[in-house]
Amino acid sequence: MRFSGIKMPGLLKGGPFRWAVVLFAVVSSLFLADFLMGEPAVPERGMSSLPFDHAIHGDSIGLDCSACHTGARATANAYMPSMADCMDCHRLPMNDKLAEEEMQADRSEKPWSHRRHLPDHVVFHHGVHAAAGVACSDCHGTGYRQNRYGGEQFDMQSCIKCHRGETFKERGFKPAATYCAACHR
């Protein structure tokens, strides 16, 4: 096969199958290069005009995380509460009236927002971890640490260490999957 008098290399001689292989190799290497050298996802959390203290809600009155973060115990996502969710409790007579007034003055349906901390190629399922006995505070901390928006440090090494059973030895967790495809897509 000749183009403008230039002889093509042996790999490119032949039919459309060889061209498809070359095209696949080029596209795959571009995806791999983007994955390895692209910018990592930046952890972001939106701040609200409404102050929130996890210690008051959890430690003080004993609310479980899943009372506000629906899905935390059974699904992949632990959702942020809506204003209606908050008002379910804040309308009760025993609550601070100032907090209720501040909440009603905020007209947004979703006063707190959260963007994923993990890169898009990482798969994480809250429900699977909860079913294995991992507590929310094991990863998210308690009290002050929970209130630092973006304060959690999620990285592959801490996940691998936990999956190997090195993190919470006293709790007797069984080692979990450590092969790449278990958490990466």
N, C-alpha and C positions, 0 to 999 in steps of 0.2 A: 504494500500500500504506500503510495507516495502523495505528498502534499507539496506543491511548489518545488519539486526536485529534492526534498529532504526525506531521507529514509527514516521511517518510524521505528522505535525500539521494539524488540521482540514481544514484550508484554502487551503492547497496544496493537499488534497485528492480530487479525482475526475478526470475529463477529461482534455483535452488539453485547454479548455476554461479558467479554473482556472490558469493554467500555463501561459497562454497569459496575463491574468490580472496581475499576479505577475511580469512578465517580463516588461509589460508596466509601472507598478508602479516604478520598479527599474530604468528603462531608463529615465522616467520622472523626478525622483528625482535627477538623475545625471545631466540632463540638467538644472534643477532648481538650483542645487548647483553651477554649472559652471556659470550660469547667475548671481547669487547673490555674489559669492566669486571670480569669475574670474577677471583677470586684465582688467581695463577699457581701451577702445581704447585711444591711446595717440594722441592728436592733433598734426599734423605735416603739415608744409608747406615747400616746397622746396624754397630755395633762388636762385636767378638768378645772373649771372654775370652782367646783365644789370640792372642799377638802374631804379626804377619806382616810380613816385610820383602821387598818386591819385589826389591831390589838383591841380596840373598843368593841368591834363586832364579833371577833373570834374569842380572844382570851377573856374578855370581860363578861360577855353574855352567852358564850358557848356556842355560837353559830358554827356549823360545819361549813367548809369552803363551798361545798356543792349547794348550800342553801341559796347562795347568790350566783355562783358560777355553774349554771345548769350545764350538764353534760360532762362535768369533771369526773364523775364516777363511772360513766358507762359509754361515752362516745369519744371520738377523736379530739373534739374541741371542748375546752372549758370556756363557755361564753361569758361575756361581760354582762352585768345586769342592766336592765332598762330602768328608766325612771319609775315605771309602774311597779317593777319588782321591788324597788327601794320603798316606795310608798305603801306597799302591803304591810310593812312593819311600822314605818314612820307615821302612819295615821293613827296608830294606837295611842291611847291616853298617856301611857307611861313614858313616852318619848319626849325628847327635848323639842319644844315648840319652835325655838330659833332655827334648829336644823331643818325642821319641816318647812318653815317659811322660806329658807334659802333654797331648798329643793324645789318648792313650788314656783319660786321666782325664776329658776333655770328652766327655760322652755324646751330644751332639747330632750328628745325621747331617749337618746343614748348619751348620757352625760360623761361616761367614761369610755374611752376607745382603747383598742389594743391592736397593734400589728404584730404579726408573727416574729418571734425572736430568732427562729431557726431559718437557715437558708431554704429556698424552695425545693431543693433536691433531697432534703431530709424529711423522712416520714416519722411522725410521732403520734401515738394514740394514748390520750390520757386514761381511757377506760381500761386498756390492757395493763397499764402500770398500776392503777388503783386495784384491779382484780388480783394483782400479784402481791398486794400489801404495801406498796410504796405510798407513803403519805404525801400530801401536797407540800408540807413543810420540808420534806427531804430534799426537794429541788428548789422550792421557792422561798424557803426560810420562814421565819416567824416575825411578828411584830414589826419593828423598824425596817428590817430587811425587805419585807413584803411591800412597804410603802415607798421604797426607792424605785421609781419607775425606770425600768431597764437595768436594775441592779443585779439581776440574776446572771450568773456566768455559765452559760450552757456551751460546752465544747465537747468535741468528740472524745477527748481523753477522759473526762469525768464520766461520760456515758459508758465507755468501754470498761473503765475501772469498776463501775457498778455492775455492768452485765457480766463481768468475770467473777463477781462475788467478793470483791476486795473492799467495797465501801462500807456496807452494813453487815459485817460478819456476825455480830451479836444477834441480828434479827433472823439469821438462817435463811436468807433468800437463796433460791436455787439459781445457779448461773443461767443467764439468758443468751440469746443468739448474739454472736459477734461477727458473723459473716456480713460482708458489705451490703448485700441486697436486702438484709433484714431491715435496715434503716435508711438506705439510700436508693433513690430512683433516678 
